[in-house]
Amino acid sequence: MLLVGLGAVSTTFIAGVIAIRKGLAKPIGSLTQMGHIRLGKRTEGRSPMINEVVPLAGLDDLVFGGWDIFSEDCYSAAKTAGVLEPGLLEQVRPELEKIRPWPAVFDQHYVKRLDGPNVKKGKTKRDLAEQVMADIQKFKKDNDLDRLVMIWAGSTEIYMTESEVHQSMASFERGLEANDPAIPPSMVYAYAAIREGIPYANAAPNLSADIPALVELASHTKSPIAGKDMKTGQTLIKTIIAPGLKARLLGVTGWYSTNILGNRDGEVLDDPESFKTKEETKKSALDYIFQPHLYPDLYKDLCHVVRINYYPPRGDNKEGWDNIDLVGWLGYPMQLKINFLCRDSILAAPIVLDVALFLDLAKRAGMSGIQEWLSFYFKAPVHAPNLYPEHDLFIQLMKLKNTLRYFKGEDLITHLGREYYD
């Protein structure tokens, strides 16, 4: 299990897996560990656990490694992050102290509010990619591993759009040699992973593996890819609430969202260029769920505002406020207000676990390229260029579970239900 960035999310994930192995906690929030799946008709009563239906890797099989711009071990990094209680951390301290980050590919141009000493040096970005591939190969050999998965859990890079260098593998590899500024560190990692045939997921909102060149490479190396931007706090709530409002055909004239958080993510997003990247993924979900081009009377004039404020006293305990202005029967106005006091890394950690295990499953099942069935976990699901992304959480979950049924040769479930009454 390769993690780019051993900060709050990664250390909370690693410490959590170790604690669960030791019987100190439950894997709450993890579909792979606690979820059930219905098979066949409702009358058959078959609802086994997901990890009993498909051959997922077990938690005891996971070995952790990764890169970070700070050299402290995972125990020290977890203490610095301040997410987990000291009592729990002490019980997993020996395992965490053994995990030390390798020097990272980093350039402050792409993440302006961070800097650190544990950084790789190379003449070209191709050289840096080859160093990452060497790290991967050594980690696999030293730990006698059969398979690997990489998750980008690093900070949000500045906003970028596709350019010429991203359009083909030939142009991308020339760009690596030429140190093209349109290739940020996350793409260097994605390239290294995909070149090695390793599944790759982007947990952040920045442009990474979701470019034509790397999708092309993934088809050649048979690497599954997924992303982007894990759906944890406010956007999770939006993709739960918005489909319900649309299902009842209630109009929405305004949706004002604001967040405060004080972790490293909040500090990075205090930079306008990094915030622009996050804003794009946080705002896109409502557009696709409400489909204003189909329902102009209900949603065409929606005013959607997103704000994120860096507030150090709050630490990893993110708070999100939403004010939703609704329109009901005969045009009468109503309001819905939501205050979600959540823990960012606590919500993210089980997603990292599920995505890693499902990507490993996809690789073994011969599924390569974009894994849209994992859109359930992401704010801005990677998708084929000729499709619109599906953001409705409940449709996403149906897609995920039907994919698992497909793996097992079970009937796909449409919920039509006529067979019970014919």
NUFITI-254431 format. One record per residue (C-alpha): residue in one letter; residue number from 0; x, z, y. Coordinates in nm, 3 decimals. Example, Ala and Ser with C-alpha at 12.3 -4.5 7.8 and 13.67 -1.06 7.14 Angstrom:
// NUFITI-254431
 res   n      px      pz      py
   A   0   1.230   0.780  -0.450
   S   1   1.367   0.714  -0.106
// end
This chain:
// NUFITI-254431
 res   n      px      pz      py
   M   0   0.000   0.000   0.000
   L   1   0.176  -0.126   0.312
   L   2   0.066   0.005   0.650
   V   3   0.182  -0.134   0.982
   G   4   0.173   0.168   1.211
   L   5   0.193   0.521   1.072
   G   6  -0.005   0.689   1.348
   A   7  -0.334   0.879   1.346
   V   8  -0.535   0.640   1.128
   S   9  -0.267   0.577   0.867
   T  10  -0.157   0.940   0.831
   T  11  -0.519   1.057   0.811
   F  12  -0.578   0.799   0.538
   I  13  -0.264   0.886   0.340
   A  14  -0.313   1.261   0.372
   G  15  -0.676   1.219   0.271
   V  16  -0.595   1.024  -0.043
   I  17  -0.340   1.286  -0.147
   A  18  -0.587   1.567  -0.075
   I  19  -0.857   1.393  -0.282
   R  20  -0.612   1.345  -0.569
   K  21  -0.547   1.719  -0.561
   G  22  -0.916   1.804  -0.559
   L  23  -0.897   1.952  -0.209
   A  24  -1.164   1.727  -0.054
   K  25  -1.422   1.458  -0.127
   P  26  -1.384   1.088  -0.032
   I  27  -1.682   1.097   0.203
   G  28  -1.741   0.767   0.380
   S  29  -1.581   0.556   0.107
   L  30  -1.805   0.301  -0.064
   T  31  -1.548   0.240  -0.336
   Q  32  -1.533   0.609  -0.427
   M  33  -1.888   0.734  -0.372
   G  34  -2.110   0.426  -0.357
   H  35  -2.359   0.311  -0.622
   I  36  -2.484  -0.043  -0.684
   R  37  -2.813  -0.152  -0.833
   L  38  -2.785  -0.398  -1.120
   G  39  -3.082  -0.595  -1.249
   K  40  -3.445  -0.512  -1.178
   R  41  -3.562  -0.185  -1.026
   T  42  -3.745  -0.111  -1.350
   E  43  -3.415  -0.115  -1.545
   G  44  -3.283   0.196  -1.371
   R  45  -2.923   0.069  -1.363
   S  46  -2.738   0.203  -1.059
   P  47  -2.381   0.282  -1.166
   M  48  -2.102   0.372  -0.928
   I  49  -1.921   0.073  -0.780
   N  50  -1.586   0.184  -0.922
   E  51  -1.743   0.184  -1.270
   V  52  -1.869  -0.175  -1.231
   V  53  -1.561  -0.352  -1.096
   P  54  -1.198  -0.275  -1.191
   L  55  -1.073  -0.116  -0.870
   A  56  -0.728   0.040  -0.853
   G  57  -0.742   0.417  -0.891
   L  58  -0.628   0.658  -0.621
   D  59  -0.351   0.782  -0.851
   D  60  -0.212   0.427  -0.857
   L  61  -0.156   0.406  -0.480
   V  62   0.196   0.427  -0.338
   F  63   0.241   0.429   0.040
   G  64   0.497   0.268   0.269
   G  65   0.501   0.129   0.619
   W  66   0.656   0.061   0.956
   D  67   0.639   0.246   1.287
   I  68   0.823   0.246   1.618
   F  69   0.875   0.622   1.581
   S  70   1.098   0.746   1.301
   E  71   0.924   1.077   1.220
   D  72   0.792   1.122   0.867
   C  73   0.420   1.114   0.791
   Y  74   0.382   1.491   0.796
   S  75   0.531   1.512   1.146
   A  76   0.331   1.210   1.259
   A  77   0.010   1.368   1.127
   K  78   0.089   1.690   1.313
   T  79   0.148   1.493   1.631
   A  80  -0.181   1.305   1.586
   G  81  -0.368   1.635   1.555
   V  82  -0.653   1.493   1.348
   L  83  -0.634   1.716   1.040
   E  84  -0.640   2.095   1.027
   P  85  -0.298   2.260   0.972
   G  86  -0.424   2.434   0.658
   L  87  -0.500   2.103   0.487
   L  88  -0.182   1.936   0.611
   E  89   0.032   2.213   0.463
   Q  90  -0.120   2.151   0.121
   V  91  -0.012   1.786   0.125
   R  92   0.308   1.837   0.324
   P  93   0.562   1.765   0.045
   E  94   0.411   1.423  -0.028
   L  95   0.381   1.331   0.340
   E  96   0.738   1.432   0.422
   K  97   0.866   1.182   0.165
   I  98   0.710   0.889   0.352
   R  99   0.933   0.776   0.637
   P 100   0.866   0.455   0.833
   W 101   1.092   0.154   0.826
   P 102   1.195   0.007   1.163
   A 103   0.908  -0.193   1.309
   V 104   0.873  -0.536   1.463
   F 105   0.776  -0.446   1.820
   D 106   0.777  -0.595   2.168
   Q 107   0.642  -0.395   2.461
   H 108   0.517  -0.715   2.622
   Y 109   0.225  -0.704   2.375
   V 110   0.151  -0.329   2.390
   K 111   0.250  -0.212   2.735
   R 112   0.171   0.160   2.711
   L 113   0.391   0.226   2.407
   D 114   0.762   0.223   2.337
   G 115   0.978   0.369   2.062
   P 116   1.331   0.364   1.922
   N 117   1.264   0.266   1.558
   V 118   1.257  -0.109   1.614
   K 119   1.404  -0.408   1.428
   K 120   1.646  -0.642   1.600
   G 121   1.670  -1.014   1.533
   K 122   1.763  -1.335   1.712
   T 123   1.432  -1.503   1.629
   K 124   1.086  -1.407   1.517
   R 125   1.157  -1.585   1.189
   D 126   1.451  -1.350   1.141
   L 127   1.219  -1.053   1.202
   A 128   0.965  -1.192   0.955
   E 129   1.236  -1.226   0.693
   Q 130   1.337  -0.864   0.753
   V 131   0.977  -0.759   0.693
   M 132   0.968  -0.964   0.372
   A 133   1.289  -0.792   0.261
   D 134   1.125  -0.452   0.323
   I 135   0.826  -0.561   0.115
   Q 136   1.040  -0.680  -0.174
   K 137   1.253  -0.365  -0.175
   F 138   0.947  -0.137  -0.164
   K 139   0.792  -0.322  -0.456
   K 140   1.112  -0.307  -0.662
   D 141   1.201   0.056  -0.580
   N 142   0.854   0.178  -0.678
   D 143   0.806  -0.058  -0.975
   L 144   0.480  -0.189  -0.829
   D 145   0.261  -0.463  -0.972
   R 146   0.063  -0.550  -0.660
   L 147   0.066  -0.489  -0.285
   V 148  -0.180  -0.494   0.005
   M 149  -0.092  -0.486   0.376
   I 150  -0.312  -0.342   0.653
   W 151  -0.228  -0.383   1.020
   A 152  -0.310  -0.035   1.157
   G 153  -0.097  -0.077   1.466
   S 154  -0.205  -0.060   1.827
   T 155  -0.420  -0.322   1.998
   E 156  -0.210  -0.603   2.140
   I 157  -0.286  -0.788   2.463
   Y 158  -0.566  -1.043   2.470
   M 159  -0.467  -1.386   2.338
   T 160  -0.647  -1.706   2.245
   E 161  -0.541  -1.978   2.004
   S 162  -0.279  -2.221   2.129
   E 163  -0.092  -2.521   1.988
   V 164   0.154  -2.306   1.793
   H 165  -0.134  -2.157   1.592
   Q 166  -0.284  -2.485   1.472
   S 167  -0.067  -2.561   1.167
   M 168   0.201  -2.399   0.953
   A 169   0.457  -2.651   1.074
   S 170   0.396  -2.565   1.439
   F 171   0.380  -2.192   1.363
   E 172   0.715  -2.190   1.182
   R 173   0.871  -2.386   1.468
   G 174   0.729  -2.121   1.698
   L 175   0.893  -1.846   1.494
   E 176   1.229  -2.020   1.535
   A 177   1.170  -2.071   1.908
   N 178   1.044  -1.714   1.974
   D 179   0.717  -1.855   2.103
   P 180   0.543  -1.587   2.316
   A 181   0.209  -1.681   2.154
   I 182   0.331  -1.516   1.831
   P 183   0.295  -1.137   1.869
   P 184   0.429  -0.879   1.620
   S 185   0.099  -0.862   1.429
   M 186   0.132  -1.232   1.345
   V 187   0.489  -1.177   1.227
   Y 188   0.361  -0.915   0.981
   A 189   0.066  -1.131   0.877
   Y 190   0.299  -1.427   0.815
   A 191   0.535  -1.210   0.609
   A 192   0.255  -1.067   0.396
   I 193   0.084  -1.400   0.336
   R 194   0.413  -1.574   0.258
   E 195   0.466  -1.307  -0.010
   G 196   0.117  -1.374  -0.148
   I 197  -0.005  -1.031  -0.042
   P 198  -0.362  -0.961   0.076
   Y 199  -0.369  -0.884   0.449
   A 200  -0.629  -0.717   0.673
   N 201  -0.624  -0.664   1.047
   A 202  -0.777  -0.329   1.146
   A 203  -0.728  -0.399   1.519
   P 204  -0.905  -0.651   1.747
   N 205  -0.605  -0.868   1.840
   L 206  -0.550  -1.223   1.719
   S 207  -0.348  -1.200   1.398
   A 208  -0.415  -1.376   1.065
   D 209  -0.730  -1.541   1.203
   I 210  -0.555  -1.858   1.319
   P 211  -0.559  -2.198   1.143
   A 212  -0.188  -2.181   1.053
   L 213  -0.213  -1.852   0.864
   V 214  -0.545  -1.941   0.703
   E 215  -0.371  -2.258   0.581
   L 216  -0.080  -2.052   0.447
   A 217  -0.320  -1.812   0.273
   S 218  -0.478  -2.103   0.087
   H 219  -0.135  -2.206  -0.043
   T 220  -0.017  -1.857  -0.146
   K 221  -0.364  -1.746  -0.270
   S 222  -0.368  -1.448  -0.035
   P 223  -0.704  -1.292   0.060
   I 224  -0.734  -1.209   0.431
   A 225  -0.988  -0.999   0.621
   G 226  -1.053  -0.844   0.960
   K 227  -1.080  -0.767   1.234
   D 228  -1.118  -0.441   1.426
   M 229  -1.256  -0.168   1.200
   K 230  -1.615  -0.071   1.272
   T 231  -1.598   0.304   1.324
   G 232  -1.775   0.467   1.619
   Q 233  -1.989   0.308   1.884
   T 234  -2.001  -0.041   1.734
   L 235  -2.102   0.105   1.399
   I 236  -2.401   0.263   1.571
   K 237  -2.480  -0.065   1.752
   T 238  -2.488  -0.259   1.426
   I 239  -2.725   0.001   1.282
   I 240  -2.961   0.029   1.582
   A 241  -2.968  -0.332   1.708
   P 242  -3.096  -0.487   1.382
   G 243  -3.380  -0.233   1.380
   L 244  -3.481  -0.318   1.736
   K 245  -3.468  -0.689   1.661
   A 246  -3.665  -0.647   1.337
   R 247  -3.948  -0.490   1.541
   L 248  -3.905  -0.758   1.812
   L 249  -3.849  -0.502   2.085
   G 250  -3.686  -0.650   2.392
   V 251  -3.357  -0.520   2.533
   T 252  -3.271  -0.576   2.898
   G 253  -2.963  -0.358   2.912
   W 254  -2.713  -0.179   2.688
   Y 255  -2.457   0.035   2.867
   S 256  -2.178   0.178   2.651
   T 257  -1.900   0.409   2.756
   N 258  -1.637   0.595   2.554
   I 259  -1.382   0.866   2.610
   L 260  -1.092   0.922   2.375
   G 261  -0.747   1.069   2.410
   N 262  -0.541   0.951   2.115
   R 263  -0.272   0.681   2.114
   D 264  -0.546   0.420   2.084
   G 265  -0.700   0.546   2.406
   E 266  -0.365   0.536   2.582
   V 267  -0.302   0.178   2.471
   L 268  -0.652   0.068   2.575
   D 269  -0.591   0.214   2.920
   D 270  -0.393  -0.104   2.980
   P 271  -0.632  -0.377   3.105
   E 272  -0.475  -0.650   2.888
   S 273  -0.520  -0.450   2.568
   F 274  -0.868  -0.338   2.675
   K 275  -0.970  -0.703   2.719
   T 276  -0.893  -0.759   2.349
   K 277  -1.108  -0.462   2.247
   E 278  -1.388  -0.549   2.489
   E 279  -1.431  -0.893   2.334
   T 280  -1.491  -0.752   1.985
   K 281  -1.712  -0.466   2.103
   K 282  -1.937  -0.695   2.308
   S 283  -1.974  -0.981   2.061
   A 284  -2.184  -0.795   1.803
   L 285  -2.503  -0.775   2.012
   D 286  -2.493  -1.144   2.104
   Y 287  -2.492  -1.247   1.739
   I 288  -2.745  -0.986   1.623
   F 289  -3.003  -1.051   1.896
   Q 290  -2.966  -1.433   1.900
   P 291  -3.091  -1.479   2.258
   H 292  -3.107  -1.856   2.214
   L 293  -3.384  -1.800   1.956
   Y 294  -3.550  -1.506   2.135
   P 295  -3.512  -1.578   2.508
   D 296  -3.813  -1.367   2.607
   L 297  -3.653  -1.062   2.447
   Y 298  -3.278  -1.091   2.499
   K 299  -3.165  -1.379   2.723
   D 300  -3.108  -1.155   3.028
   L 301  -2.940  -0.870   2.837
   C 302  -2.688  -0.685   3.055
   H 303  -2.423  -0.551   2.816
   V 304  -2.150  -0.331   2.965
   V 305  -1.866  -0.167   2.770
   R 306  -1.627   0.093   2.911
   I 307  -1.342   0.288   2.747
   N 308  -1.177   0.573   2.933
   Y 309  -0.852   0.742   2.833
   Y 310  -0.910   1.117   2.846
   P 311  -0.619   1.309   2.682
   P 312  -0.799   1.645   2.632
   R 313  -1.037   1.483   2.383
   G 314  -0.758   1.373   2.145
   D 315  -0.884   1.185   1.839
   N 316  -1.238   1.317   1.887
   K 317  -1.395   1.015   2.048
   E 318  -1.727   1.041   2.229
   G 319  -1.954   0.745   2.292
   W 320  -2.262   0.729   2.513
   D 321  -2.514   0.448   2.496
   N 322  -2.807   0.387   2.730
   I 323  -3.042   0.118   2.598
   D 324  -3.320  -0.021   2.819
   L 325  -3.602  -0.148   2.598
   V 326  -3.914  -0.355   2.655
   G 327  -4.226  -0.306   2.444
   W 328  -4.582  -0.433   2.415
   L 329  -4.706  -0.605   2.732
   G 330  -4.362  -0.564   2.892
   Y 331  -4.368  -0.185   2.927
   P 332  -4.018  -0.033   2.965
   M 333  -3.869   0.237   2.740
   Q 334  -3.526   0.390   2.691
   L 335  -3.309   0.504   2.405
   K 336  -3.004   0.724   2.463
   I 337  -2.737   0.798   2.203
   N 338  -2.448   1.043   2.225
   F 339  -2.211   1.006   1.929
   L 340  -1.943   1.274   1.909
   C 341  -1.723   1.132   1.637
   R 342  -1.370   1.151   1.503
   D 343  -1.202   0.813   1.525
   S 344  -0.949   0.843   1.243
   I 345  -1.189   1.033   1.016
   L 346  -1.425   0.734   1.033
   A 347  -1.142   0.481   0.999
   A 348  -0.959   0.631   0.700
   P 349  -1.221   0.548   0.432
   I 350  -1.244   0.194   0.568
   V 351  -0.870   0.148   0.517
   L 352  -0.911   0.268   0.158
   D 353  -1.209   0.044   0.081
   V 354  -1.063  -0.267   0.240
   A 355  -0.734  -0.222   0.055
   L 356  -0.902  -0.175  -0.283
   F 357  -1.147  -0.462  -0.233
   L 358  -0.871  -0.699  -0.116
   D 359  -0.668  -0.611  -0.424
   L 360  -0.977  -0.682  -0.636
   A 361  -1.027  -1.016  -0.458
   K 362  -0.666  -1.116  -0.527
   R 363  -0.705  -1.039  -0.899
   A 364  -1.037  -1.226  -0.906
   G 365  -0.869  -1.539  -0.770
   M 366  -1.040  -1.526  -0.429
   S 367  -0.806  -1.637  -0.151
   G 368  -0.835  -1.703   0.219
   I 369  -1.104  -1.548   0.439
   Q 370  -1.306  -1.274   0.267
   E 371  -1.624  -1.278   0.473
   W 372  -1.793  -1.044   0.223
   L 373  -1.583  -0.763   0.376
   S 374  -1.739  -0.816   0.721
   F 375  -1.928  -0.489   0.657
   Y 376  -1.618  -0.305   0.777
   F 377  -1.529  -0.499   1.093
   K 378  -1.647  -0.539   1.452
   A 379  -1.540  -0.904   1.470
   P 380  -1.558  -1.041   1.116
   V 381  -1.321  -1.325   1.039
   H 382  -1.525  -1.628   0.933
   A 383  -1.507  -2.001   0.874
   P 384  -1.483  -2.200   1.199
   N 385  -1.814  -2.379   1.144
   L 386  -2.012  -2.056   1.093
   Y 387  -2.134  -1.781   1.320
   P 388  -2.031  -1.432   1.209
   E 389  -2.287  -1.198   1.054
   H 390  -2.296  -0.863   1.237
   D 391  -2.612  -0.704   1.097
   L 392  -2.478  -0.406   0.898
   F 393  -2.753  -0.427   0.638
   I 394  -2.706  -0.799   0.573
   Q 395  -2.332  -0.734   0.554
   L 396  -2.383  -0.464   0.290
   M 397  -2.612  -0.694   0.089
   K 398  -2.343  -0.965   0.103
   L 399  -2.076  -0.719  -0.014
   K 400  -2.281  -0.586  -0.306
   N 401  -2.394  -0.933  -0.411
   T 402  -2.027  -1.037  -0.421
   L 403  -1.957  -0.747  -0.657
   R 404  -2.253  -0.853  -0.873
   Y 405  -2.111  -1.206  -0.873
   F 406  -1.776  -1.073  -0.997
   K 407  -1.954  -0.912  -1.293
   G 408  -2.185  -1.202  -1.373
   E 409  -2.493  -0.998  -1.277
   D 410  -2.801  -1.148  -1.112
   L 411  -2.781  -1.153  -0.734
   I 412  -3.051  -0.944  -0.569
   T 413  -3.272  -1.107  -0.307
   H 414  -3.531  -0.826  -0.277
   L 415  -3.814  -1.079  -0.313
   G 416  -3.973  -0.858  -0.578
   R 417  -4.250  -1.096  -0.691
   E 418  -4.155  -1.042  -1.056
   Y 419  -4.304  -0.692  -1.042
   Y 420  -4.649  -0.827  -0.950
   D 421  -4.680  -1.166  -1.123
// end
